[in-house]
Amino acid sequence: MRTTRRTALVATAATAVLALGACSGSDPLDGGSASSDAIVVGSQAYYSNEIIAEIYAQALEAEGFTVERNFSIGQRDAYMPALEDGEVQLFPEYTGNLLQFFDPDATATSPEDVYAALQEALPDGLTVLDQSSATDQDSYNVTESFATENDLTSIADLADLDVPLTLGGPAELEQRPYGPQGLKDVYGVDVSFVATGDTTVQDLVAGTVNVANVFSADPRIQTENLVTLEDPEGLFLASNVVPLVNADLADEIADVINPVSAALTPEGLVALNVQSTEEQRSSADIAADWLAENGLA
């Protein structure tokens, strides 16, 4: 374990901590009194995001920081004002979606370009620490057997196949820039399209479609033995997990949180989500085991 220990919060960050509930599921706008020397870690009302927030919180506590949790706040319109006001100081975010929130006209798509653009787009008072390789974004998936049979690792490999390809996904995918036309323009891949909606994964497993639009952190990628195809040309907007933090606090906690980001992989995030959805484990228990397994607590 690292020996770094927290001394004191930067004064401006400390005084900015206002009354937000410390318990998961509490109303972020109603009551509660955060300790003035605590770091308030927030999360969306989304199990995967809460797991990451709990990992951040426990990692900080293991290094001697005082932490208060304000989980299940809601979506960005609900929690971003609290972050900008300093009421919440650390939050797991996603680079591409966060970039679009602050700069809807941004054109970056690759992980590196999105991360750089995000740093420029953030308002004063907020910054990001190191991004993780783990993502929660649109991706194209095939079954493990189809990938093995056709030696597939990348979307680009689909162009070499001599079998008809049928893409499944929500109805709106047909008109999205990363849909059938995007596959053709960027990778030279021709597909027919079937609107599969909520049954996309089931249709992929059943063979109704052989390529499917699935979010990259979906636990069914593990439970149904799917293979997420790499996207070297940046067809999809990259949305890597990234810690969004009060700028005055960033340097103080970077040595604790950056190793978490380095250890969190795409496959690892899927596995954490499986523990939540399939095994019904609590975020606290999932986080504690993950930190121990990665030598971070």
PARO-308531 format. One record per residue (C-alpha): residue number from 1; x, y, z; residue in one letter. Coordinates in steps of 0.001 Angstrom, whole numbers, m for minus. Example, Ala and Ser with C-alpha at 12.3 -4.5 7.8 and 13.67 -1.06 7.14 Angstrom:
% PARO-308531
   lofi      east     north        up   sero
      1     12300     m4500      7800      A
      2     13670     m1060      7140      S
//
This chain:
% PARO-308531
   lofi      east     north        up   sero
      1         0         0         0      M
      2      1171      3530      m696      R
      3      2111      5608      2332      T
      4       609      8872      1056      T
      5     m1691     10399      3643      R
      6     m4030     13329      3353      R
      7     m3105     16403      5370      T
      8     m5827     18949      4756      A
      9     m8104     20002      1958      L
     10     m7274     23122        56      V
     11     m9259     25838      1797      A
     12    m11336     26834     m1182      T
     13    m12405     23251     m1770      A
     14    m13172     22696      1889      A
     15    m15433     25685      2219      T
     16    m17273     24699      m941      A
     17    m18569     21468       538      V
     18    m22228     22190      1230      L
     19    m25144     20169      2497      A
     20    m25481     17063       373      L
     21    m26644     13715      1643      G
     22    m23850     11265      2312      A
     23    m25905      8122      1817      C
     24    m26531      6285     m1407      S
     25    m29900      7219     m2815      G
     26    m30230     10430      m766      S
     27    m31722     13532     m2331      D
     28    m28761     15738     m3341      P
     29    m30861     18866     m2915      L
     30    m32455     18014       418      D
     31    m30812     18275      3798      G
     32    m27782     16391      5056      G
     33    m24648     18082      6359      S
     34    m21349     17132      4764      A
     35    m18350     17420      7045      S
     36    m16271     20438      6070      S
     37    m13088     18375      5803      D
     38    m14599     15504      3798      A
     39    m14306     14780       105      I
     40    m17791     14290     m1324      V
     41    m17858     11558     m3960      V
     42    m20961     11421     m6152      G
     43    m22457      9016     m8658      S
     44    m25237      8742    m11186      Q
     45    m28316      6642    m10460      A
     46    m26713      3782    m12389      Y
     47    m25203       667    m10856      Y
     48    m22019       697    m12955      S
     49    m21297      4340    m12156      N
     50    m21971      3764     m8453      E
     51    m19483       875     m8364      I
     52    m16751      3117     m9768      I
     53    m17646      5900     m7336      A
     54    m17437      3418     m4458      E
     55    m14009      2307     m5683      I
     56    m12861      5942     m5641      Y
     57    m14301      6433     m2156      A
     58    m12711      3338      m644      Q
     59     m9360      4040     m2303      A
     60     m9333      7489      m729      L
     61    m10352      6141      2674      E
     62     m7559      3572      2509      A
     63     m5127      6471      2190      E
     64     m6506      8348      5195      G
     65     m8946     10713      3512      F
     66    m12343     11424      5017      T
     67    m15028     10660      2436      V
     68    m18748     11260      2225      E
     69    m20860      9535      m418      R
     70    m23665     11184     m2360      N
     71    m24721      8482     m4789      F
     72    m27662      8087     m7180      S
     73    m27923     11803     m7871      I
     74    m29367     11381    m11355      G
     75    m28249     12581    m14751      Q
     76    m25890     15419    m15718      R
     77    m28481     18164    m15527      D
     78    m28965     17202    m11880      A
     79    m25409     16655    m10698      Y
     80    m23316     19021    m12828      M
     81    m24431     22150    m10923      P
     82    m23367     20457     m7677      A
     83    m19948     19720     m9175      L
     84    m19512     23227    m10505      E
     85    m20511     24672     m7105      D
     86    m18107     22366     m5245      G
     87    m20879     20575     m3359      E
     88    m19673     17316     m4928      V
     89    m15937     17126     m5579      Q
     90    m15248     13817     m7303      L
     91    m17420     11974     m9806      F
     92    m16861      9114    m12272      P
     93    m17623     10402    m15752      E
     94    m17325      9333    m19403      Y
     95    m15119     11384    m21716      T
     96    m17144     11486    m24936      G
     97    m20525     12103    m23367      N
     98    m19075     14718    m21035      L
     99    m17358     16459    m23963      L
    100    m20659     16625    m25831      Q
    101    m22330     18084    m22731      F
    102    m19922     21027    m22663      F
    103    m19159     21251    m26405      D
    104    m21950     19830    m28585      P
    105    m20042     20766    m31736      D
    106    m16877     18842    m30855      A
    107    m15658     16547    m33641      T
    108    m13096     14423    m31778      A
    109    m13846     10690    m31613      T
    110    m10644      8812    m30650      S
    111     m9850      8305    m26945      P
    112     m6806     10574    m27022      E
    113     m8454     13354    m29033      D
    114    m11630     13281    m26939      V
    115     m9640     13443    m23706      Y
    116     m7618     16423    m24968      A
    117    m10732     18234    m26199      A
    118    m12499     17573    m22911      L
    119     m9718     19192    m20920      Q
    120    m10154     22337    m23023      E
    121    m13956     22300    m22790      A
    122    m14315     21963    m19023      L
    123    m15368     25077    m17101      P
    124    m13039     26772    m14651      D
    125    m12986     24930    m11355      G
    126    m13297     21446    m12849      L
    127    m10657     19162    m14269      T
    128    m10166     15485    m15054      V
    129     m7550     13062    m13798      L
    130     m6174     10224    m15939      D
    131     m8722      8458    m18107      Q
    132     m9177      4702    m17878      S
    133     m9078      2272    m20772      S
    134    m12515      1097    m19549      A
    135    m15420      2482    m21561      T
    136    m19188      2675    m21492      D
    137    m20137      3542    m25058      Q
    138    m21597      2213    m28284      D
    139    m19622      m690    m29698      S
    140    m20001     m3458    m32251      Y
    141    m20019     m6993    m30948      N
    142    m20074    m10499    m32395      V
    143    m20381    m13876    m30746      T
    144    m17199    m15554    m29607      E
    145    m17767    m18412    m32037      S
    146    m18231    m16021    m34986      F
    147    m15078    m14119    m33997      A
    148    m13042    m17317    m33710      T
    149    m14367    m18795    m36942      E
    150    m13557    m15640    m38900      N
    151    m10473    m14431    m36988      D
    152    m12116    m11156    m35958      L
    153    m10650     m8650    m33521      T
    154    m11459     m5325    m35197      S
    155    m14354     m3754    m37074      I
    156    m11933     m3496    m39993      A
    157    m11744     m7305    m40169      D
    158    m15411     m7422    m41167      L
    159    m14522     m6002    m44581      A
    160    m12618     m9184    m45450      D
    161    m15540    m11535    m44834      L
    162    m17361    m13207    m47703      D
    163    m20478    m13948    m45632      V
    164    m23512    m11643    m45569      P
    165    m23467     m9342    m42549      L
    166    m26600     m8251    m40738      T
    167    m26325     m5495    m38160      L
    168    m28758     m5371    m35257      G
    169    m29499     m2500    m32930      G
    170    m32068       134    m31977      P
    171    m34132      1521    m34840      A
    172    m32355      4883    m34715      E
    173    m28999      3188    m35394      L
    174    m29890      2992    m39071      E
    175    m29541      6794    m39338      Q
    176    m26715      7323    m36864      R
    177    m23289      8351    m38260      P
    178    m21797      5116    m36885      Y
    179    m24579      2979    m38365      G
    180    m24615      1115    m41702      P
    181    m23443      4103    m43736      Q
    182    m20669      4863    m41264      G
    183    m19472      1265    m41458      L
    184    m19340      1599    m45225      K
    185    m17626      4997    m45271      D
    186    m15052      4373    m42540      V
    187    m14324       663    m42837      Y
    188    m15673      m381    m46238      G
    189    m18052     m2830    m44558      V
    190    m21412     m3551    m46187      D
    191    m24234     m4635    m43878      V
    192    m27959     m5010    m43993      S
    193    m29801     m3658    m40963      F
    194    m32463     m5087    m38674      V
    195    m34032     m3011    m35907      A
    196    m33757     m5367    m32939      T
    197    m34409     m2925    m30108      G
    198    m34419     m4511    m26660      D
    199    m33713     m7989    m28066      T
    200    m30411     m7081    m29737      T
    201    m28242     m9364    m27618      V
    202    m30709    m12237    m27829      Q
    203    m30861    m11865    m31614      D
    204    m27081    m11868    m31841      L
    205    m26787    m15026    m29771      V
    206    m29582    m16674    m31772      A
    207    m27916    m15798    m35080      G
    208    m30702    m13548    m36344      T
    209    m27981    m10908    m36738      V
    210    m24238    m11484    m36727      N
    211    m23074     m7992    m35680      V
    212    m24768     m6029    m32898      A
    213    m24649     m2571    m31350      N
    214    m24099     m3203    m27613      V
    215    m22822      m830    m24954      F
    216    m19239     m1735    m24139      S
    217    m19830     m2173    m20378      A
    218    m22932     m4344    m20779      D
    219    m22575     m7363    m18440      P
    220    m24017     m9599    m21136      R
    221    m20760     m9258    m23042      I
    222    m19346    m11601    m20411      Q
    223    m22389    m13716    m19640      T
    224    m23219    m14360    m23316      E
    225    m19588    m14739    m24479      N
    226    m19556    m11784    m26851      L
    227    m16491    m10168    m28413      V
    228    m16292     m6382    m28646      T
    229    m14587     m5430    m31895      L
    230    m11853     m2819    m31720      E
    231    m12507       525    m33426      D
    232     m9106      1764    m34645      P
    233    m10558      4436    m36949      E
    234    m12754      6061    m34313      G
    235    m16145      5299    m35819      L
    236    m17681      5587    m32357      F
    237    m17308      8525    m30011      L
    238    m14923      7284    m27309      A
    239    m16378      7470    m23799      S
    240    m13672      6328    m21434      N
    241    m14229      6301    m17703      V
    242    m12605      9420    m16252      V
    243    m12574     11008    m12767      P
    244    m14102     14495    m12871      L
    245    m12775     16472     m9927      V
    246    m12712     19882     m8307      N
    247     m9596     21520     m9726      A
    248     m8372     22665     m6292      D
    249     m8433     19062     m5092      L
    250     m6924     17373     m8144      A
    251     m3256     17397     m7175      D
    252     m4017     16154     m3672      E
    253     m5866     13015     m4753      I
    254     m4228     12253     m8109      A
    255     m1756      9763     m6606      D
    256     m4681      7772     m5224      V
    257     m7189      7959     m8084      I
    258     m4898      7708    m11114      N
    259     m3752      4160    m10196      P
    260     m7429      3176    m10015      V
    261     m7929      4429    m13572      S
    262     m4817      2594    m14728      A
    263     m6072      m690    m13283      A
    264     m9665      m469    m14550      L
    265     m9912     m2240    m17912      T
    266    m12837     m2678    m20334      P
    267    m13137     m6349    m19443      E
    268    m12734     m5522    m15773      G
    269    m15615     m3055    m15820      L
    270    m17865     m5614    m17496      V
    271    m16910     m8140    m14803      A
    272    m17746     m5645    m12045      L
    273    m21139     m5066    m13633      N
    274    m21773     m8810    m13794      V
    275    m21208     m8999    m10042      Q
    276    m23882     m6354     m9592      S
    277    m26529     m7555    m12042      T
    278    m26038    m11318    m11922      E
    279    m24620    m11953     m8462      E
    280    m26567     m9132     m6777      Q
    281    m23548     m8003     m4749      R
    282    m23423     m4561     m3161      S
    283    m21275     m1819     m4658      S
    284    m19312     m1642     m1402      A
    285    m18405     m5333     m1468      D
    286    m17586     m5286     m5186      I
    287    m15327     m2270     m4720      A
    288    m13538     m3680     m1673      A
    289    m12688     m6923     m3455      D
    290    m11553     m5156     m6622      W
    291     m9250     m2807     m4740      L
    292     m7722     m5705     m2813      A
    293     m7230     m7774     m5969      E
    294     m5441     m4857     m7627      N
    295     m3263     m4001     m4619      G
    296     m4912      m622     m4149      L
    297     m6235     m1010      m612      A
//
